[in-house]
Amino acid sequence: MKKGIVFSIFIFVALYASAQEQPATDFRKNEFGIHAGAVTGLGLSYRHWFDKAGIQITALPVKTDYETFISAGLTGLYAFHTGRYVMVFGYLGNHIFIGEESKDVYNPQTRNTETVYEDRLYYNFGFGPGFAFGKIVRFNLMLGYGFYDIFERFNMYPTGEIGLYFRF
């Protein structure tokens, strides 16, 4: 009799403990959206989560008669906590920015304004924690530390990145 009671209590506790676990029903590993960040890129963005690791590609090419603007970012992601509505992750971002900008410069010798085209190339990278809020549409906030304009000046500043993604 005592063995039956102990066995019943054991089964009840085991079933109760397993009922507390949430089944993994959210298999959305792809995200598409818009993203703005100094160390992760600016523009349209695609993310793919493998398991805990992920990758983000962000790009925005713009070419007009007066300006060239190309932003491309490649970011590595790692999920520390994945909940139903909140995700906490870390990121390591790389961003290259290429541009050509026109400037009007006054020439005192000719007393005319001349248009001068200036090429720009910046490479930024940074790291930090990120937070995603939502289930199907996710708002992302990434904070951290960035290293800016590596080839020219090597500036170091805190950074903030923001994005809005649709998961599928």
SVG drawing of the C-alpha trace seen along z (x, -y; Angstrom):
<svg xmlns="http://www.w3.org/2000/svg" viewBox="-2 -87 45 89">
<polyline fill="none" stroke="black" stroke-width="0.4" points="0.0,0.0 2.8,-2.4 4.6,-1.6 1.5,-2.5 1.0,-5.8 4.7,-6.7 4.5,-5.7 1.3,-7.7 2.9,-10.8 6.0,-10.4 3.9,-10.1 1.8,-13.1 4.9,-15.3 6.6,-14.2 3.4,-15.0 3.0,-18.4 6.6,-19.4 6.4,-18.5 3.2,-20.4 5.0,-23.6 7.2,-23.5 6.1,-25.5 6.3,-23.5 8.5,-25.1 5.8,-26.0 7.5,-29.1 9.7,-28.0 10.1,-31.4 13.8,-31.6 13.7,-34.4 13.1,-38.1 12.8,-40.9 12.5,-44.6 14.1,-48.0 17.1,-48.8 19.1,-51.9 22.4,-51.6 25.9,-53.2 27.7,-49.8 25.1,-47.4 24.0,-49.3 21.1,-51.4 18.3,-50.2 16.5,-47.0 17.5,-44.1 17.3,-40.3 18.0,-38.1 18.3,-34.4 18.5,-32.5 20.1,-29.0 19.6,-28.0 21.1,-30.3 23.4,-32.0 22.1,-34.2 23.2,-36.6 21.9,-39.9 22.5,-41.6 21.5,-45.2 21.9,-47.3 20.7,-50.6 22.2,-51.7 21.1,-55.1 22.5,-56.8 21.3,-60.2 22.8,-62.9 24.1,-64.7 25.0,-62.0 26.0,-58.4 25.1,-56.7 25.8,-53.0 25.4,-51.5 26.1,-47.7 26.2,-45.9 26.9,-42.4 26.2,-41.4 26.7,-38.3 24.0,-37.5 23.8,-35.2 20.6,-34.6 21.0,-34.4 17.3,-34.2 14.4,-33.4 10.9,-33.9 7.5,-34.0 7.5,-37.8 11.0,-38.9 14.5,-38.0 17.8,-39.0 20.8,-38.6 24.3,-39.9 25.6,-41.3 28.9,-42.0 28.3,-44.5 30.3,-45.6 29.2,-48.5 30.8,-50.0 29.6,-53.3 30.6,-54.5 29.4,-57.9 30.0,-60.7 28.8,-64.1 28.6,-67.4 29.6,-70.6 29.4,-74.2 32.7,-76.0 33.3,-79.7 36.4,-80.4 37.6,-83.9 39.9,-84.2 37.2,-83.6 34.4,-84.9 32.3,-82.0 30.8,-79.1 32.2,-75.7 30.7,-72.3 33.3,-69.9 32.7,-66.2 34.1,-64.4 34.4,-60.7 33.8,-59.2 34.6,-55.7 33.9,-54.7 34.2,-51.4 32.5,-51.0 32.2,-48.0 30.8,-47.5 29.2,-45.1 26.7,-44.9 23.4,-43.5 20.2,-43.6 16.5,-43.3 13.6,-42.2 10.0,-42.7 7.0,-41.1 5.9,-37.8 5.4,-38.2 6.3,-41.9 9.4,-42.6 10.8,-45.9 14.6,-45.6 16.7,-47.8 20.5,-47.3 22.8,-49.2 26.6,-48.9 29.9,-50.4 31.2,-51.3 34.4,-52.0 33.9,-54.5 35.9,-55.5 38.6,-52.9 40.6,-53.8 40.9,-57.5 40.4,-58.6 39.4,-55.5 36.7,-57.2 35.1,-55.2 31.5,-56.1 28.5,-54.4 26.1,-53.3 22.4,-52.6 20.7,-50.6 17.0,-50.2 14.9,-48.0 11.5,-46.8 11.2,-43.2 8.5,-40.9 9.1,-37.2 8.3,-34.4"/>
</svg>
